[in-house]
Amino acid sequence: MKKKILIIDDDPDIIEASRLFLEYNGFEVYTETDPGEGVRSFIENKPDLLILDVIMNEPDEGFFLAKKFKKLDPDIPIIIYSSVSSALGYDFGKNEIVSADVFIDKPAEPSLLLDSINRLLKKESNE
Amino acid sequence: MINLIPQNTSDLDYLWELVSERNKWFIKLRYIAVVLLLCLYIFIVYLTNEYIFIEQKTGIAVILCCILAYNLIFSYLSGTKILKNEISAFHPIKFALLQILLDLTALMFIVYLTGLINSPFYLFFIFHAIIGSLILPGRIIYFLMIVLLSFFTVLNFSVHFGFIREFPISNTESVRQLSLNYLVLNLMSFWLMILLSVQLVNHLTSALYRREQQLMNAIEKIEQTEIEKQKYILAVVHEVKSPLSVILSYLNLLVDGIAGEISEKARDILIKMKRRSAEAIELTNNILEVSKIKQLKKLNRVKTEPELIVRGIFEAMNDKARSEMITLHFTDSRKEKKSFYADKSLMELMLSNVISNAVKYNHMEGKVEVVFSDRNDGICITVADTGIGIPAEEMMNITNEFYRAGNAKSTKKEGTGLGLYVVKQIVEKHNGKLHIKSPSDIGTAEFPGTSVIILLPYGEVSQSS
């Protein structure tokens, strides 16, 4: 069965590019540009993995979403895929408040994104 | 409670620092004064033929001992935490006032024991008037000086009219023998001298202080403007980065054939487009980094283990290094690993810039060596490679913004000329030093290589404010 990935990003083009790439690699992809709709889609579609942008309606909306999703399902792997890199002063990885599993700087090499997704899904299925 | 803080003070911390400096200076000066007074005392008591009363001898000796004793206490006090830079606490200005009061009292005794208006020491009151005017608010020093002058005048008249005993140090000079007119004239000119000195010095000091404040405000304004500018750059660059990210993501789809088959020629073109887009993204990242560093007012120094950072960077670069068969080598030759406090994310950025340059400009089967060693009161990080090196004539520009050496440009490898500039900024923020050497110690004739040597002090943990 195909693994399901939900992407929430306010840039429709990034969503489109990510969707094409992930579908090509055999995933079932759901996308949302609105964080509220994202939560609804999460409950409805029960994805196996989440990819979230950070800066959406609010400058740190992605972090709030990540927290919310982890509350809904603590086992769900979350990738924060954002251009708000460490250069902007967000020391992501070490921030315990942010409940994401992996932080990837946007734009990333497709292979890097794919590696992270596969690793997280494998870890989840092992547990 | 009397307010001791000058009215036009806007920066209290600066005032405390200034007065504390002067307090230390007073203490040193007082030791010198004690030595000089002791010499004079010996000279008067033992080397002149003047008749000296026993009360004078013992009195002056006692006062000298007192001055020495309270100065020792002041030396001790100036180093303790009893002194606090708070208005309600025992602050440096109160400390200065206490010193001036004790000095004036001691001086008054010495002057009384050496002939009042005929004493060679009474002009030292002017010196105290000047010092007091430098530190204390106008009203306080005026009040102090008027009390002192009144007391001095009363003492002189009391001696002149025989109410109290006189201690002249010369038999020929006695206040009692002076004509009243002459004494009054002398005292009046002394009053005038003191009050004029106070007025002049106080006025000059406050004018200078105001100027200094204006200057500080202007500097602060400039810094603020710079931060605003950097924020603007940050926002613009971030906006530029978003569409670039989209372009690069789509290009990836095309190059990888995900969007369908394309001709070999089209693929070549797309790869070139991808490379240039990646270059633009790298540029935006570098500009974001520079902006962030420039905006930084204070480092967030925490205990940092640079060896872990290097290992992390090696791990991240492993794939790229392996694909070009470049060996990454790390040696930690520090004898005692003292705690090192630095801004962790900046250290990561700095080391990753230097090490990625060492890998990027290397040749197939090249070497990158990172060595940690001890350097007086700090750590020395050397990153040496067997890369293309830096031509001697370009060495002085290599850390400039947007500068790339000619041989680096001709490699056709992506680069923005901001990497070493960022490194230099980070090193400077940490009060460190950056040296770049080419050829490196591990270079060869064909591949001279570069050594980047970074000296960083151990630092202290930042205080959260």
Chai-1 contact restraints between the chains, C-beta under 6 A:
chainA,res_idxA,chainB,res_idxB,connection_type,confidence,min_distance_angstrom,max_distance_angstrom,comment,restraint_id
A,D13,B,V246,contact,1.0,0.0,6.0,A-B,restraint_1
A,I14,B,V246,contact,1.0,0.0,6.0,A-B,restraint_2
A,A17,B,S249,contact,1.0,0.0,6.0,A-B,restraint_3
A,A17,B,Y250,contact,1.0,0.0,6.0,A-B,restraint_4
A,A17,B,L253,contact,1.0,0.0,6.0,A-B,restraint_5
A,L20,B,L253,contact,1.0,0.0,6.0,A-B,restraint_6
A,L20,B,I258,contact,1.0,0.0,6.0,A-B,restraint_7
A,F21,B,L253,contact,1.0,0.0,6.0,A-B,restraint_8
A,F21,B,I258,contact,1.0,0.0,6.0,A-B,restraint_9
A,Y24,B,I258,contact,1.0,0.0,6.0,A-B,restraint_10
A,S83,B,K241,contact,1.0,0.0,6.0,A-B,restraint_11
A,S83,B,S245,contact,1.0,0.0,6.0,A-B,restraint_12
A,S86,B,S345,contact,1.0,0.0,6.0,A-B,restraint_13
A,A87,B,N285,contact,1.0,0.0,6.0,A-B,restraint_14
A,A87,B,L288,contact,1.0,0.0,6.0,A-B,restraint_15
A,A87,B,E289,contact,1.0,0.0,6.0,A-B,restraint_16
A,A87,B,K292,contact,1.0,0.0,6.0,A-B,restraint_17
A,G89,B,K292,contact,1.0,0.0,6.0,A-B,restraint_18
A,D91,B,S345,contact,1.0,0.0,6.0,A-B,restraint_19
A,K106,B,S245,contact,1.0,0.0,6.0,A-B,restraint_20
A,P107,B,S245,contact,1.0,0.0,6.0,A-B,restraint_21
A,P107,B,L248,contact,1.0,0.0,6.0,A-B,restraint_22
A,P107,B,S249,contact,1.0,0.0,6.0,A-B,restraint_23
A,P110,B,N252,contact,1.0,0.0,6.0,A-B,restraint_24
